[in-house]
Amino acid sequence: MAQAQKSAKSNLIDGWEVVIGIEIHTQLMTNSKIFSASSTLFGQDPNTQASLVDLAMPGVLPVLNKEVVDLAIRFGLGIDAYIDQASVFARKNYFYPDSPKGYQISQMDNPIVGLGHIDIQLEDGTVKRIGVTRAHLEEDAGKSIHDQFEGMSGIDLNRAGTPLLEIVSEPDMRSVEEALAYIKAIHTLVRWLGISDGNMAEGSFRCDCNVSLRRPGDEFGTRCELKNINSFRFIEQAINVEIERQMEILEDGGKIDQETRLFDTVKMETRSMRSKEEANDYRYFPDPDLLPVIIPDAQIEAARAALPELPKARRARFIADFAVTEYDAHVLTLSREMADFYEAVVTAAGGAAQGKLAANWVMGEFSAALNKASLELHDSPVSAEQLGGMIARIVDNTISGKIAKQVFGFMWESNGQTADTIIAEKGLKQETDTGAIEAIIKEVLAANEKMVEEYKSGKEKAFNGLVGQVMKASRGKANPAQVNELMKKLIG
C-alpha cells in the first residue's frame, strides 16, 4: 500500500480530508458497581465479584449507585457541559455471551451530560476546541476469554456492571495528531478530576475511533468504527492504517461500507467485525426497573464547589506566576500529581521567582531519573521538598548547577538524605571566596600562556578552555560566574 502524502499547508492527505470522531469508555472509580454492591476491584479470580444482579437472576432489581451520578456531574462541569437534571436509563438490546441480561443498561435520549467542549494543544502550539456531544452512564459488560481453554471460551463476569462513562465527541478532528491530542486531553481530565484511574492496560480507558474521508467541502463520508483500542500508540497506528485503506478503496472508485472494524496490531491492518448498527437496531426503551434520575441544583453546586483547579486554569497560572513557557506549563500539567509536585518544588525552592529553574529540574533531571528507573511519580525516592531544597542551594550559590547534578544523584541513591546533608558530608560546597578563586586562576594563566595569547587575539574558544581548566583545578567547586568575571579582569 503506497504511503499517502500529507500537505504541508493543511491536514489534507493526497487531496482527502480526514474526519474523526471519538467515543471513549472510561470506567468510573467507585468501590462498587453501578447497579449492585459488588466490588469493582481489578484482578480478582474470575466470577468472584458478580452478584445476583450482575448475573441477571430472575426477580433481582438494579439500584443506582449515587456516587456514579456525582462523578458524571463532575466530568460534565469539567468540560463546561450542560447537565441534564432529569436523565433516563434505557435498555440497549443486544446479545453477547459476556452480557447475561441480553441487554445493557445505558442512556439514549436523555444523557446525564449534554453539549460541552475541551481545548487541545497541538505540537506547534495551536489550540483547537473539540466539541463533546454527550457523556452518558452505562454498565460495562463481562469479558470473554479465548486463550485459556482449548476449543472453548471462558466468561468472566467480574467486570459486568462496572460503571462506565461513555464520552462522545463531535466529528471535529481532522488529523491523527488532533485525535491523539483530544484523547490525551480527556485522559488527563478524568484522572485530574479523580473520576477514573485511566489505566488503559486494565481496560479502564478504551477508545472507539470513527474515521471517514471526504473531498474538502463535500458532505461527510461513510464512517468506519475502530473498536476498543486501549493504547495511544495503537490508536495512532489504527487510524493511519484505516485512512490508507479507505483512500485506496475510494481512489479505485469503490464504496466504503459502514461497519465496525478491529485493528490487528501484528498484521497492521483493520478487519471487519460486523456491520455498524444504528440506534434503532438496539431497540432502546426506558428501563422499567429504574426511575428517572432527578438531580437537584444543590447536588450540582456541591460538585462544582468540590472541583479542583482545572488543567487549563492551572497552565495559565503557571505561566503568569512562575514565568514558565506554554510548553513547560503543558508538560507540568499532564497529570494533577505532577502539577502538585511541581508547585511543592517551587515553594521549597524559595517561591515563584524560582519557577523556571524548578520547571527545568522537574522536567529534566528528575523526570529522566524516573524514566530510567521505570518509576511512577509517587514512588520517587526524592520528594518535592527535597528537590526544592536542593534548588534553593543553587539559588543561594551554595552549589553550582553542575555540582547540583552530583548532589541530585546522591539524593536519588541515599533514600531520603537532604541536599544540605549531602553537601556537607561530600564536601560539595561551592567555592565563592574571591581570593581562593583568583589564586587558582593565576596558576592556570601562568601554565597556559599560549591560550591566553589566543584569547587576546580574539579566539573566544581559548577563554572557554581557560575557564574549563580553572573549574577542573577547583574540582568543579568554583563559582562559574565569578570565574568568568575574575578571569577577564586578570587577563586585562
C-alpha positions in Angstrom: 0.0 0.0 0.0 1.5 3.3 -1.0 2.3 5.8 1.7 0.0 8.8 1.5 1.5 12.3 1.4 0.2 15.0 3.8 0.0 18.5 2.5 2.5 20.9 4.3 -0.1 23.6 4.5 -3.2 21.7 5.7 -4.4 18.4 7.0 -5.3 17.2 3.5 -3.8 13.8 2.6 -3.5 13.4 -1.2 -6.4 15.8 -1.5 -8.6 13.9 1.0 -9.8 15.4 4.3 -9.9 13.1 7.2 -12.9 13.3 9.6 -12.5 11.7 13.0 -14.9 11.3 15.9 -14.0 9.6 19.1 -16.1 7.6 21.6 -14.3 7.0 24.9 -15.4 4.5 27.5 -13.9 5.2 30.9 -14.6 3.2 34.0 -15.6 5.3 36.9 -13.5 5.0 40.1 -16.1 3.6 42.5 -15.8 0.8 45.1 -19.0 -0.9 43.9 -20.8 -1.3 40.6 -23.3 0.9 39.1 -26.4 -1.2 39.9 -25.1 -3.6 42.6 -23.0 -3.7 45.7 -20.4 -6.0 44.0 -16.7 -4.8 44.3 -15.0 -3.3 41.2 -11.5 -4.3 42.4 -9.4 -5.3 39.3 -7.5 -8.6 39.0 -9.6 -10.9 41.2 -10.3 -14.5 40.5 -12.9 -14.9 37.7 -16.5 -14.6 38.7 -15.8 -13.8 42.3 -17.2 -10.3 42.1 -20.5 -11.0 40.3 -23.7 -10.7 42.4 -27.2 -12.0 41.6 -27.9 -8.6 40.0 -24.8 -8.8 37.8 -25.8 -12.4 36.8 -29.3 -11.2 35.9 -31.0 -13.7 38.0 -34.9 -13.7 38.0 -36.5 -11.3 40.4 -33.5 -9.1 41.1 -33.7 -5.3 40.7 -30.9 -2.8 39.9 -30.3 0.0 42.4 -28.4 3.1 41.1 -25.1 3.9 42.8 -25.3 7.7 43.7 -21.6 8.2 43.6 -21.7 7.3 39.9 -24.0 10.2 39.3 -21.8 12.6 41.2 -18.7 11.6 39.2 -20.6 12.1 35.9 -21.7 15.6 37.1 -18.1 16.3 37.9 -17.0 15.4 34.4 -19.7 17.5 32.9 -18.6 20.5 34.9 -15.0 19.8 33.8 -15.9 20.2 30.1 -18.3 23.2 30.7 -21.2 21.0 29.6 -25.0 21.0 30.1 -26.1 18.8 32.9 -29.5 17.2 32.3 -31.2 17.3 35.7 -33.7 14.6 34.6 -31.8 11.9 32.8 -33.2 8.5 31.9 -31.7 5.0 31.8 -32.7 2.7 28.9 -32.2 -0.9 27.8 -29.9 -1.3 24.8 -30.8 -4.7 23.5 -28.1 -7.0 22.0 -26.7 -10.4 22.8 -23.2 -11.2 23.8 -22.1 -14.2 25.9 -20.5 -12.0 28.5 -23.7 -9.9 29.0 -26.0 -12.1 31.0 -29.2 -9.9 30.7 -29.2 -9.9 26.9 -29.3 -6.1 27.1 -27.1 -3.3 28.5 -28.5 -0.6 30.8 -27.4 2.7 29.2 -28.7 6.1 28.3 -30.0 7.2 25.0 -32.5 10.2 24.7 -31.6 11.9 28.0 -27.9 11.5 28.8 -26.7 13.0 32.1 -24.1 15.2 30.3 -25.0 17.2 27.2 -23.1 19.5 24.9 -19.6 20.5 26.2 -16.1 21.0 24.9 -12.4 20.6 25.6 -9.5 22.5 24.2 -6.5 20.6 22.8 -3.0 21.9 22.2 -1.1 20.6 19.1 2.7 20.3 18.7 3.0 23.6 17.0 1.3 25.4 19.9 -2.1 25.7 18.1 -5.1 25.4 20.4 -8.3 23.9 18.9 -11.7 23.4 20.6 -13.2 20.0 20.2 -16.9 19.6 20.9 -18.3 16.9 23.1 -21.7 15.8 22.0 -22.7 13.9 25.2 -21.4 11.8 28.0 -23.8 9.1 29.3 -23.7 6.5 32.0 -23.9 2.8 31.4 -22.8 -0.6 32.7 -19.7 -2.5 31.4 -20.1 -6.0 30.0 -18.1 -9.0 31.3 -15.1 -10.4 29.5 -14.8 -13.4 27.1 -11.6 -15.3 27.4 -10.5 -17.2 24.4 -6.9 -18.3 25.1 -7.0 -20.3 28.3 -9.2 -23.3 27.3 -8.6 -25.4 24.3 -11.6 -25.4 22.0 -13.7 -23.3 24.4 -14.1 -19.8 25.6 -14.4 -18.7 29.2 -16.7 -16.0 30.6 -15.5 -13.7 33.5 -18.3 -11.6 34.8 -16.3 -9.6 37.4 -16.3 -6.6 35.1 -20.1 -6.9 34.3 -21.8 -3.9 35.9 -18.7 -1.8 36.4 -19.8 1.9 35.9 -18.8 3.4 32.6 -19.0 7.0 31.3 -19.2 7.0 27.5 -17.8 10.3 26.2 -18.8 11.0 22.6 -17.1 13.8 20.6 -18.3 15.8 17.7 -16.6 14.8 14.4 -14.3 17.8 14.8 -10.8 16.2 14.4 -9.1 16.4 11.0 -5.8 14.5 11.7 -4.4 11.7 13.7 -2.5 14.4 15.7 -5.7 16.1 16.7 -7.4 12.8 17.6 -4.5 11.8 19.8 -4.4 15.2 21.4 -8.1 15.0 22.2 -7.9 11.5 23.7 -4.9 12.5 25.8 -6.7 15.7 27.0 -9.7 13.6 28.1 -7.4 11.0 29.7 -5.7 13.8 31.6 -9.0 15.3 32.7 -10.7 12.1 34.0 -7.6 11.4 36.1 -7.3 15.0 37.2 -10.9 15.1 38.4 -10.4 11.8 40.2 -13.3 10.1 38.4 -11.2 7.3 36.8 -7.7 5.9 37.1 -7.5 5.9 33.3 -5.5 2.6 33.3 -5.5 1.6 29.6 -3.7 -1.7 30.2 -6.5 -2.8 32.6 -9.3 -1.6 30.3 -10.3 1.4 32.4 -10.0 3.7 29.4 -10.9 2.5 25.9 -11.5 4.2 22.6 -13.6 3.7 19.6 -12.4 5.8 16.6 -14.8 6.7 13.8 -12.9 7.5 10.7 -14.1 8.7 7.3 -12.7 10.6 4.3 -14.2 13.3 2.0 -13.1 15.8 -0.5 -12.9 19.3 1.0 -16.4 20.9 1.1 -18.2 17.7 0.5 -20.7 16.0 2.8 -19.3 13.7 5.4 -18.2 10.3 4.0 -19.2 6.9 5.3 -17.5 6.2 8.6 -16.0 3.1 10.0 -15.6 2.5 13.7 -12.3 1.1 15.0 -13.4 -0.7 18.2 -11.9 -0.9 21.7 -8.3 0.4 21.3 -6.5 0.8 24.6 -3.1 2.4 23.9 -2.1 5.7 22.4 0.4 4.0 20.0 -2.2 1.5 18.7 -4.8 4.4 18.3 -2.3 6.2 16.1 -1.4 3.1 14.1 -5.0 2.0 13.7 -6.3 5.4 12.4 -3.4 5.7 9.9 -4.0 2.2 8.6 -7.7 2.8 8.2 -7.1 6.1 6.4 -4.8 4.3 3.9 -7.4 1.5 3.4 -10.3 3.9 2.8 -8.3 6.1 0.5 -7.2 3.1 -1.7 -10.9 2.0 -2.0 -12.2 5.5 -2.9 -9.4 6.3 -5.4 -10.2 3.0 -7.1 -13.8 4.1 -7.4 -15.1 1.8 -4.7 -17.5 2.5 -1.9 -16.9 2.4 1.9 -19.2 0.1 3.9 -20.3 1.4 7.3 -19.1 -1.1 9.7 -17.2 -1.8 12.9 -13.6 -2.9 12.4 -10.9 -4.4 14.7 -7.2 -3.4 14.5 -4.7 -6.2 14.2 -1.5 -5.0 15.8 0.6 -7.8 14.4 -0.6 -7.6 10.7 -1.0 -3.9 10.9 -4.4 -4.0 9.3 -8.1 -3.4 10.2 -10.6 -6.1 9.6 -14.3 -6.2 9.5 -16.0 -7.2 12.8 -19.7 -6.5 11.9 -21.9 -4.1 10.0 -22.3 -0.9 12.0 -25.5 -0.8 13.9 -27.7 2.3 14.2 -29.6 3.3 17.3 -32.8 1.6 16.2 -31.0 -1.7 15.8 -30.7 -1.8 19.6 -34.4 -1.2 20.2 -33.8 1.2 23.0 -36.6 1.7 25.5 -36.7 3.2 29.1 -35.7 0.6 31.7 -38.9 -0.1 33.7 -36.9 -1.1 36.7 -35.2 2.3 37.0 -36.8 5.7 37.7 -35.5 8.9 36.0 -32.5 10.4 37.7 -33.6 13.8 39.2 -30.6 15.9 40.0 -31.3 18.9 42.3 -29.5 22.2 41.9 -27.8 21.6 45.3 -26.1 18.4 44.1 -24.7 20.2 41.0 -23.4 23.1 43.1 -21.8 20.8 45.6 -20.0 19.1 42.8 -18.9 22.5 41.4 -17.6 23.6 44.8 -15.5 20.4 45.1 -13.9 20.8 41.6 -10.1 21.1 41.7 -8.4 23.9 39.7 -8.7 22.5 36.1 -5.7 21.9 33.8 -6.4 24.9 31.6 -6.6 27.3 34.5 -3.5 25.8 36.2 -1.5 26.1 33.0 -2.4 29.8 32.7 -1.5 30.4 36.4 1.9 28.6 36.0 2.7 30.9 33.0 1.6 34.0 34.8 3.0 33.3 38.3 6.1 31.2 37.6 7.3 32.7 34.2 7.4 29.3 32.5 6.7 28.8 28.8 3.5 27.4 27.4 5.3 24.2 26.6 6.6 23.9 30.2 3.1 24.5 31.6 1.6 21.9 29.2 4.1 19.2 30.3 3.8 20.1 34.0 0.0 19.7 33.9 -0.1 16.4 32.1 -1.2 15.0 35.4 -2.6 16.6 38.6 0.0 14.6 40.5 2.9 16.2 38.5 1.3 19.7 38.8 1.1 19.3 42.6 4.6 18.0 42.8 6.0 21.0 40.7 4.2 23.5 42.9 5.6 21.9 46.0 9.1 22.1 44.5 8.7 25.8 43.7 7.6 26.5 47.3 10.6 24.6 48.7 13.0 26.3 46.3 12.1 29.7 47.5 8.8 30.7 45.8 7.6 31.9 42.4 10.9 33.6 41.4 12.4 30.1 41.1 9.5 28.8 39.0 11.5 28.4 35.7 14.5 26.8 37.4 12.2 24.4 39.2 10.5 23.6 36.0 13.8 22.8 34.3 14.7 20.4 37.1 11.4 18.7 37.3 11.1 18.2 33.5 14.8 17.4 33.1 17.0 15.5 35.6 14.1 14.5 37.8 11.8 13.1 35.1 14.8 11.4 33.4 15.6 9.6 36.6 12.0 8.4 37.0 12.0 7.1 33.4 15.4 5.4 33.8 14.2 3.6 36.9 10.7 2.9 35.4 9.1 4.6 38.5 5.8 6.4 38.9 5.9 9.8 40.4 4.5 8.6 43.8 7.3 6.1 44.0 10.1 8.7 43.6 12.9 8.4 46.3 13.3 12.2 46.1 10.4 14.2 47.4 9.3 17.6 46.1 10.6 19.2 49.3 14.0 17.6 48.9 14.3 18.6 45.3 13.2 22.1 46.1 15.6 22.3 48.9 18.5 21.4 46.6 17.4 24.0 44.1 17.4 26.6 46.9 21.1 25.8 47.4 21.7 26.6 43.7 19.9 29.9 44.1 22.0 30.9 47.2 25.2 29.9 45.5 26.0 27.1 47.9 26.4 24.8 44.9 26.6 25.4 41.2 24.2 23.8 38.6 26.9 21.3 37.7 27.5 20.3 41.3 23.7 20.1 41.8 23.7 17.2 39.4 26.1 15.3 41.6 24.0 16.2 44.7 20.8 15.0 43.0 22.5 11.7 42.1 23.4 11.2 45.7 19.9 12.2 46.9 18.4 9.7 44.5 20.5 6.8 45.8 20.6 7.8 49.5 17.0 7.0 50.4 15.9 10.3 52.0 19.1 12.4 52.6 18.6 16.1 52.1 20.8 18.2 49.8 22.3 20.0 52.9 23.4 16.8 54.5 25.0 15.5 51.2 26.7 18.8 50.5 28.2 18.8 54.0 29.2 15.1 54.0 30.6 15.1 50.5 32.4 18.5 50.7 30.5 19.8 47.7 30.0 23.4 48.8 30.8 25.8 46.0 33.9 27.9 46.4 33.0 31.6 46.4 36.0 33.1 48.2 37.4 35.6 45.7 40.9 35.3 46.9 40.9 31.5 46.6 39.5 31.6 43.1 42.0 34.3 42.0 44.8 32.1 43.2 43.6 29.2 41.0 43.1 31.4 38.0 46.6 32.9 38.3 48.1 29.3 38.4 46.1 28.4 35.3 47.0 31.5 33.4 50.7 31.0 34.2 50.5 27.4 32.9 48.6 28.2 29.7 50.3 31.3 28.2 49.6 30.2 24.7 45.8 30.0 25.3 46.0 33.4 26.9 47.6 34.9 23.8 45.0 33.2 21.6 42.2 34.7 23.6 43.8 38.1 23.4 43.9 37.7 19.6 40.2 37.2 19.5 39.7 33.4 19.9 36.7 33.0 22.3 37.2 29.3 22.5 40.5 29.8 24.2 38.8 31.7 27.0 36.3 28.8 27.5 39.3 26.4 27.6 40.9 28.5 30.4 37.6 28.5 32.3 37.5 24.8 32.0 41.0 24.5 33.4 40.0 26.6 36.4 36.9 24.5 37.1 38.9 21.3 36.8 41.6 22.7 39.2 38.8 23.6 41.7 37.2 20.2 41.3 34.1 21.9 40.0 33.6 23.9 43.2 34.5 27.4 41.9 31.5 29.7 41.2 31.4 29.8 37.3 30.1 33.4 37.2 33.0 34.6 39.5 35.5 32.6 37.4 34.4 34.4 34.2 34.4 37.8 35.8 37.8 37.4 37.6 39.4 35.8 34.6 38.6 38.7 32.3 39.8 41.1 35.0 43.1 39.3 35.4 43.8 38.8 31.7 43.1 42.5 31.2 
